[in-house]
Amino acid sequence: MLKSSSADQTTDLRDAIDRCGYYPSVVAEAIESALAAEPVLAYVLHHEPTFDRDEVRRHVTVLALTPSRLLVAHTDEHPPDDLLPAPYASTSTEAVPLHRVGSVAVTRMVANPAIEPNSGSTPGVTEAVLTVGWGAVKRVDLEPASCNDPECVGDHGYSGMLSAEDFALRISSSADGAEAVDQLLEFARALSAATVAS
């Protein structure tokens, strides 16, 4: 679900959480606490089941854009374990100031890109991935360095790439519906516009 406008969408977000039906009071309380009374300008909610052997566990991600921050919330359910003898849910939130958002990357997968869309329409995006970086998590990919000489046996050390990947959300039309993909893209536009303004 996504709403995006300059109007306060806090009530709409709560309604979407209730419609999702995934521990709505737990999810809503975490979001309301993290909002700190700021209005919600845009949001996206993604409910995703995961399969763990013979059990299905659910996961929900909520992204909320406020005038000054990006809120990221995750809620998961867990089976009983050594610490808690009953099934339980864990929820975590992170509030990122917009001025800290360093990148908003969007990857679109388009089916049959050679087919021209009808006048006024856009090509059908069948899957989208939103990746947001704010410097909290960095990934290093290393590989042995080499030179162009095929006879060389020298040690050239390592070369690699350092990339920020704090958060990524993938939505596909086959799993979530075409509307969900459009909603993720609209949230990405709103977030990009907000980071330009900040």
Secondary structure as the mmCIF struct_conf table of DSSP 4:
data_model
#
loop_
_struct_conf.conf_type_id
_struct_conf.id
_struct_conf.beg_label_comp_id
_struct_conf.beg_label_asym_id
_struct_conf.beg_label_seq_id
_struct_conf.end_label_comp_id
_struct_conf.end_label_asym_id
_struct_conf.end_label_seq_id
STRN STRN1 LEU A 2 SER A 4
BEND BEND1 SER A 5 ALA A 7
HELX_RH_AL_P HELX_RH_AL_P1 THR A 10 CYS A 20
BEND BEND2 TYR A 22 TYR A 23
HELX_RH_AL_P HELX_RH_AL_P2 PRO A 24 LEU A 35
TURN_TY1_P TURN_TY1_P1 ALA A 36 ALA A 37
HELX_LH_PP_P HELX_LH_PP_P1 GLU A 38 VAL A 40
STRN STRN2 ALA A 42 ASP A 52
TURN_TY1_P TURN_TY1_P2 ARG A 53 ASP A 54
STRN STRN3 GLU A 55 LEU A 65
BEND BEND3 PRO A 67 SER A 68
STRN STRN4 ARG A 69 HIS A 78
BEND BEND4 ASP A 82 LEU A 83
BEND BEND5 PRO A 85 ALA A 86
STRN STRN5 TYR A 88 PRO A 97
HELX_RH_3T_P HELX_RH_3T_P1 LEU A 98 ARG A 100
STRN STRN6 SER A 103 VAL A 110
BEND BEND6 ALA A 111 ASN A 112
TURN_TY1_P TURN_TY1_P3 PRO A 113 ALA A 114
BEND BEND7 ILE A 115 ILE A 115
HELX_LH_PP_P HELX_LH_PP_P2 GLU A 116 ASN A 118
TURN_TY1_P TURN_TY1_P4 SER A 119 GLY A 120
STRN STRN7 VAL A 125 GLY A 133
BEND BEND8 GLY A 135 ALA A 136
STRN STRN8 LYS A 138 PRO A 144
BEND BEND9 ASN A 148 ASN A 148
TURN_TY1_P TURN_TY1_P5 PRO A 150 GLU A 151
STRN STRN9 TYR A 158 ALA A 164
BEND BEND10 ASP A 166 ASP A 166
STRN STRN10 PHE A 167 SER A 172
HELX_RH_AL_P HELX_RH_AL_P3 SER A 173 ASP A 176
HELX_RH_AL_P HELX_RH_AL_P4 ALA A 178 ALA A 197
#
